[in-house]
Amino acid sequence: MTVNADTHQRITDYLATAEAVGSAGGLLVTIGDDTLISTGYGLANRGAQYPATPDSVFDMGSLTKQFTAAAILVLQDRGQLS
């Protein structure tokens, strides 16, 4: 399975825009066992000017708050909070 040309171009354009404003990261798109896109964008290390790759390691910061908030909202929707 592959990403069609239009979708691939839209993703590439989006990553270029994100990179232009200083974003960096890795992107993995899969369907089942098929890897459709595996790429890095931006700089993994701005000081040393190392480009990001799919294998780059990034500090993620504090992401747990968003997951906790989402879990609380799910529990609220299920009526499991009091």
N, C-alpha and C positions, 0 to 999 in steps of 0.2 A: 504494500500500500504506500502511496506517496501523497504529498500535499499538492493540490493543483497549483498551477503557475500563479493564478490570481491571488490565492490565499498566501502562498509563499511570499509573493511580492508585498502584500499588505503587512505581513509579519516583519519582513526585512525593513520596510519603510518605518514601521512603528519603532523597531529597535534602533534604527538610525536616529530617529527623533529623540528617543530616550537617551541615547549615547551623547547626542549634541548638548543636552542640558546636564550632563555629568552622571547619569545613571550608569550602573554597571551590574552585570550579573550573568547568570547562565539560564538558558532556556532549553527545556526538554519537552517535546511533544510526542506522546505515544498513543497508539490505539492497540489495545491488547499487547501482544509481544512485539509489535512493529514500531520501531523508532522512526518518526517522521521528520523531526528536527532535533538536532543536538548542537548547540552553538553557545559561544560566549560573546558578550558585547561589552564595550567600554573597557576600562582599565581595572585590572585586578589590584594593581598597586600603582597609585597615581605618582608617588614620589619616584619610583624606579621606572615608570612608564611601561610596566608589563601588561600586555593585553589580557583580558579575561578569556578563558577557554572553558569548555564544558567541565574540566577537572579542577578549575579554580575553587579555592575555599574562601568563603566570605564570612565575616562576623555578622550574624543576623540581628543582633540587638535584642530588644525585648519584644518577642512576638507572642508570648503566652497570653497577654492581656486580651488580644483579639479572639483567641480560641476560647478563653474563659468566658468572655462576653457572649460569644456565639452559643456556647453550651448552656449558659443561663437563659438565653432567649428560647432555645429549644425546650428546656425544662418548663419555662413559663408557658409556652404554647401548649405543652402537654398537660398543664395544670398540676405540675408536680412541685410547685413552690408555694410556700405559704408565708 
